[in-house]
Amino acid sequence: MKELEVGIDKIGLYVPKYYIDMKELATYRGVDPNKWTIGIGQEQMAVPTLASDVVALAANAANQIITEEDKGLIDQVIVGTESGVDHSKSIATFVHGLLEINPFAKAFEIKQACYGATAALQLACDYVRLRPERKVLVIATDISRYGLDTSGEPTQGAGAIAMLVSANPKILTIRQESFMHTNHQFDFWRPNDSEYAMVDGHFSTKLYQDEFVKVLEHVEAMNPSLLERIEAMTFHLPFTKMGLKALNAYEEAKGSHPIIDKWRSHYDASRVLNRRVGNIYTGSLFLSLISLLAKDDTLSAGETIGLFSYGSGAVSELLIGQLQPDYRQYVNSEEIEQHLDRRDALTVEQYETIFLEKQLVNDGQSAPLTADEVGFYFAGITDYKRQYHYQA
């Protein structure tokens, strides 16, 4: 019996209004700009204000793609993040309320470093396979922070990706078959009492490459012909050279092969948007997917796409997708480009001021905040409760 086609029916991107140019920041820090623009492959970095927190980013991303009809058909709102705003209450419940989604839908959050949204997508697809008349809203939302003038600073960023999962999707089906690997390590983690993540950068980069090789070796053992059928490979990209490092590691392990050259031929298209946004943790893989679909004119409907997800700690998985007929018209590439183009550039001084802003909280209260632009925004805290408003 033919497998029911389930996957990404709609996909949307939302990033903060502001960004910093990496050349300008590198020059200010006394770093050769090529080290960041070429060495790690970043051009711009999204900069969130206090009003553009992860809840606001998530709600704005989802609001772009779902209709009133969708809201009645959505049975689950699942958020993948490592930037939660509460130890107990999920971002998903905030989004569910802000968007006025079907009240009989469930809402919850998944955490596993940068892998969380991939788990959410898998859960969503499995749910719809059993209930093909229903839909699931999956959101990846994160703010990556390592501190000013630190080694991790050039790999910061912020943004959210929203995906509506349904039967007979218009953009990409996700196959039931996937390949995963878990490896308990401390390459990147953030203790409860630390504002910033702790990272062993060189070890983390090496572990990522090793995980990619192990997962592909698992594919070779379980389904020998599958890799040959993958036309393009997308990656979790904390910085846009990471995927190339993974491809190089696979080539070193297996020797040169036409499939690696084929994947490299699509790679630049898959990182165009990531170069302009930076690291958005759980959303980085799906930002790479949007970039590939929007920027690669050589792809055709029916072709197979690999999605390699990695979350430090470490969990990795390869999902297999298939491009649907007329997928390009549903990616909204022109709107995405306009969204990025209308952002405002910051000076380094303005960026540092925004970065160092702290909520002035006293007994669960805070001064009210104003919106950066049209959309949902974090408005402050009242009686320990986070408040969100919408600016038309």
KAURMO-V843302 format. One record per residue. SS is DSSP state (~ for helix, > for strand, _ for the rest). D_FIRST is the distance of its C-alpha to the first C-alpha in Angstrom with 1 decimal. Layout:
ss=SS d_first=D_FIRST
ss=SS d_first=D_FIRST
//
This chain:
ss=_ d_first=0.0
ss=_ d_first=3.8
ss=_ d_first=6.4
ss=_ d_first=8.9
ss=_ d_first=12.0
ss=> d_first=14.9
ss=> d_first=18.3
ss=> d_first=21.9
ss=> d_first=22.7
ss=> d_first=26.5
ss=> d_first=28.8
ss=> d_first=32.5
ss=> d_first=35.4
ss=> d_first=38.8
ss=_ d_first=41.7
ss=_ d_first=45.3
ss=_ d_first=48.0
ss=> d_first=49.9
ss=> d_first=49.6
ss=> d_first=52.0
ss=> d_first=52.3
ss=~ d_first=51.8
ss=~ d_first=54.7
ss=~ d_first=57.0
ss=~ d_first=56.0
ss=~ d_first=56.3
ss=~ d_first=59.7
ss=~ d_first=60.9
ss=~ d_first=59.8
ss=_ d_first=61.6
ss=_ d_first=58.4
ss=_ d_first=57.8
ss=~ d_first=55.3
ss=~ d_first=53.4
ss=~ d_first=52.5
ss=~ d_first=50.3
ss=~ d_first=49.3
ss=~ d_first=48.6
ss=~ d_first=48.6
ss=_ d_first=45.9
ss=_ d_first=44.8
ss=_ d_first=45.7
ss=_ d_first=47.6
ss=> d_first=47.6
ss=> d_first=47.0
ss=> d_first=46.1
ss=> d_first=48.7
ss=_ d_first=48.1
ss=_ d_first=50.9
ss=_ d_first=51.1
ss=_ d_first=49.9
ss=_ d_first=46.7
ss=_ d_first=45.3
ss=~ d_first=41.6
ss=~ d_first=41.1
ss=~ d_first=42.6
ss=~ d_first=40.6
ss=~ d_first=37.3
ss=~ d_first=38.2
ss=~ d_first=39.3
ss=~ d_first=36.1
ss=~ d_first=33.9
ss=~ d_first=36.3
ss=_ d_first=35.8
ss=_ d_first=32.1
ss=_ d_first=31.4
ss=_ d_first=32.5
ss=~ d_first=33.7
ss=~ d_first=30.4
ss=~ d_first=28.6
ss=~ d_first=31.1
ss=~ d_first=30.1
ss=~ d_first=26.3
ss=> d_first=26.8
ss=> d_first=26.2
ss=> d_first=27.3
ss=> d_first=29.8
ss=> d_first=29.5
ss=> d_first=32.2
ss=> d_first=32.3
ss=_ d_first=36.0
ss=_ d_first=38.8
ss=_ d_first=41.4
ss=_ d_first=41.3
ss=_ d_first=44.2
ss=_ d_first=44.5
ss=_ d_first=44.0
ss=_ d_first=42.3
ss=_ d_first=41.3
ss=_ d_first=38.3
ss=~ d_first=38.3
ss=~ d_first=35.2
ss=~ d_first=37.4
ss=~ d_first=39.9
ss=~ d_first=37.4
ss=~ d_first=35.8
ss=~ d_first=39.3
ss=~ d_first=40.5
ss=_ d_first=37.6
ss=_ d_first=37.7
ss=_ d_first=34.0
ss=_ d_first=32.7
ss=_ d_first=34.8
ss=_ d_first=32.1
ss=_ d_first=30.1
ss=> d_first=30.6
ss=> d_first=32.3
ss=> d_first=32.8
ss=> d_first=33.6
ss=> d_first=32.3
ss=_ d_first=34.7
ss=_ d_first=34.3
ss=~ d_first=36.5
ss=~ d_first=34.7
ss=~ d_first=31.2
ss=~ d_first=31.1
ss=~ d_first=29.3
ss=~ d_first=26.5
ss=~ d_first=25.9
ss=~ d_first=26.1
ss=~ d_first=23.5
ss=~ d_first=21.1
ss=~ d_first=21.9
ss=~ d_first=21.5
ss=~ d_first=18.0
ss=~ d_first=17.0
ss=~ d_first=18.8
ss=~ d_first=17.3
ss=~ d_first=13.6
ss=~ d_first=14.9
ss=_ d_first=17.0
ss=_ d_first=15.8
ss=_ d_first=18.9
ss=_ d_first=21.2
ss=> d_first=22.6
ss=> d_first=24.3
ss=> d_first=27.4
ss=> d_first=27.8
ss=> d_first=31.3
ss=> d_first=32.9
ss=> d_first=36.7
ss=> d_first=39.4
ss=> d_first=43.0
ss=> d_first=43.9
ss=_ d_first=47.6
ss=_ d_first=49.6
ss=_ d_first=53.1
ss=_ d_first=55.6
ss=_ d_first=56.8
ss=_ d_first=54.5
ss=_ d_first=52.4
ss=_ d_first=49.2
ss=~ d_first=50.7
ss=~ d_first=49.2
ss=~ d_first=45.7
ss=_ d_first=45.9
ss=> d_first=44.1
ss=> d_first=42.6
ss=> d_first=39.8
ss=> d_first=36.6
ss=> d_first=33.1
ss=> d_first=31.0
ss=> d_first=27.3
ss=> d_first=25.4
ss=> d_first=21.8
ss=> d_first=19.5
ss=> d_first=16.1
ss=_ d_first=16.0
ss=_ d_first=19.0
ss=_ d_first=21.7
ss=_ d_first=22.8
ss=> d_first=20.4
ss=> d_first=16.9
ss=> d_first=17.0
ss=_ d_first=14.4
ss=_ d_first=13.7
ss=_ d_first=15.3
ss=_ d_first=19.1
ss=> d_first=22.2
ss=> d_first=25.3
ss=> d_first=28.7
ss=> d_first=31.6
ss=_ d_first=35.2
ss=_ d_first=38.0
ss=_ d_first=40.7
ss=_ d_first=43.4
ss=_ d_first=43.0
ss=> d_first=43.0
ss=> d_first=43.6
ss=_ d_first=45.7
ss=_ d_first=47.7
ss=_ d_first=48.2
ss=_ d_first=51.9
ss=_ d_first=51.3
ss=_ d_first=51.1
ss=_ d_first=49.7
ss=_ d_first=47.0
ss=> d_first=48.1
ss=> d_first=46.8
ss=_ d_first=47.4
ss=~ d_first=46.6
ss=~ d_first=46.8
ss=~ d_first=44.9
ss=~ d_first=42.2
ss=~ d_first=41.7
ss=~ d_first=41.6
ss=~ d_first=39.1
ss=~ d_first=36.8
ss=~ d_first=36.9
ss=~ d_first=36.4
ss=~ d_first=33.4
ss=~ d_first=31.8
ss=~ d_first=32.5
ss=~ d_first=31.2
ss=~ d_first=27.9
ss=~ d_first=27.4
ss=~ d_first=28.5
ss=~ d_first=25.8
ss=~ d_first=23.2
ss=~ d_first=24.8
ss=~ d_first=24.5
ss=~ d_first=20.9
ss=_ d_first=19.3
ss=_ d_first=22.1
ss=_ d_first=20.9
ss=~ d_first=19.9
ss=~ d_first=23.5
ss=~ d_first=24.1
ss=~ d_first=21.4
ss=> d_first=23.0
ss=> d_first=25.4
ss=> d_first=27.4
ss=> d_first=28.0
ss=> d_first=29.3
ss=> d_first=31.4
ss=_ d_first=33.1
ss=_ d_first=36.5
ss=_ d_first=39.5
ss=_ d_first=41.5
ss=_ d_first=40.1
ss=_ d_first=41.3
ss=~ d_first=39.1
ss=~ d_first=35.9
ss=~ d_first=38.1
ss=~ d_first=39.5
ss=~ d_first=36.1
ss=~ d_first=35.3
ss=~ d_first=38.7
ss=~ d_first=38.1
ss=~ d_first=34.9
ss=~ d_first=36.8
ss=~ d_first=39.7
ss=~ d_first=37.4
ss=~ d_first=35.5
ss=_ d_first=37.8
ss=_ d_first=37.5
ss=_ d_first=34.2
ss=~ d_first=33.0
ss=~ d_first=30.1
ss=~ d_first=32.8
ss=~ d_first=34.8
ss=~ d_first=31.8
ss=~ d_first=31.2
ss=~ d_first=35.0
ss=~ d_first=35.1
ss=~ d_first=33.0
ss=~ d_first=34.7
ss=_ d_first=37.7
ss=~ d_first=35.7
ss=~ d_first=33.8
ss=~ d_first=37.0
ss=~ d_first=39.1
ss=~ d_first=38.7
ss=~ d_first=39.0
ss=~ d_first=42.3
ss=~ d_first=43.6
ss=~ d_first=42.4
ss=> d_first=42.6
ss=_ d_first=40.8
ss=_ d_first=38.8
ss=~ d_first=37.3
ss=~ d_first=33.9
ss=~ d_first=33.6
ss=~ d_first=34.7
ss=~ d_first=31.2
ss=~ d_first=30.0
ss=~ d_first=33.3
ss=~ d_first=32.6
ss=~ d_first=29.2
ss=~ d_first=31.0
ss=~ d_first=33.7
ss=~ d_first=31.3
ss=~ d_first=29.6
ss=~ d_first=33.0
ss=~ d_first=35.1
ss=_ d_first=33.1
ss=_ d_first=33.2
ss=_ d_first=31.7
ss=_ d_first=28.1
ss=_ d_first=25.7
ss=_ d_first=22.5
ss=_ d_first=19.4
ss=_ d_first=21.3
ss=> d_first=20.4
ss=> d_first=22.9
ss=> d_first=23.8
ss=> d_first=25.4
ss=> d_first=27.7
ss=> d_first=29.1
ss=> d_first=32.2
ss=> d_first=34.2
ss=_ d_first=37.5
ss=_ d_first=38.0
ss=_ d_first=35.5
ss=> d_first=31.7
ss=> d_first=29.6
ss=> d_first=26.0
ss=> d_first=24.1
ss=> d_first=21.4
ss=> d_first=19.2
ss=> d_first=19.0
ss=> d_first=18.3
ss=> d_first=20.9
ss=_ d_first=20.1
ss=_ d_first=21.9
ss=_ d_first=25.4
ss=~ d_first=25.2
ss=~ d_first=28.9
ss=~ d_first=30.1
ss=~ d_first=28.6
ss=_ d_first=30.1
ss=_ d_first=33.7
ss=~ d_first=35.3
ss=~ d_first=38.6
ss=~ d_first=38.9
ss=~ d_first=38.2
ss=~ d_first=40.9
ss=~ d_first=43.3
ss=~ d_first=42.6
ss=~ d_first=43.7
ss=~ d_first=46.5
ss=_ d_first=48.2
ss=_ d_first=48.7
ss=> d_first=52.3
ss=> d_first=53.5
ss=_ d_first=55.6
ss=_ d_first=58.6
ss=~ d_first=58.5
ss=~ d_first=61.0
ss=~ d_first=58.9
ss=~ d_first=55.7
ss=~ d_first=57.7
ss=~ d_first=59.1
ss=~ d_first=55.6
ss=~ d_first=54.3
ss=~ d_first=57.2
ss=_ d_first=57.1
ss=_ d_first=56.8
ss=_ d_first=56.1
ss=_ d_first=59.5
ss=_ d_first=58.4
ss=> d_first=61.1
ss=_ d_first=60.1
ss=_ d_first=56.7
ss=> d_first=58.0
ss=_ d_first=57.8
ss=_ d_first=59.2
ss=_ d_first=57.1
ss=_ d_first=55.1
ss=_ d_first=54.6
ss=_ d_first=51.6
ss=_ d_first=51.2
ss=_ d_first=49.6
ss=_ d_first=47.6
ss=> d_first=44.9
ss=> d_first=44.6
ss=> d_first=47.0
ss=> d_first=48.3
ss=> d_first=51.6
ss=> d_first=53.1
ss=> d_first=53.4
ss=> d_first=55.0
ss=_ d_first=55.6
ss=_ d_first=53.2
ss=> d_first=50.4
ss=> d_first=48.9
ss=> d_first=49.3
ss=> d_first=47.3
ss=> d_first=48.3
ss=> d_first=47.1
ss=> d_first=49.4
ss=_ d_first=48.9
//
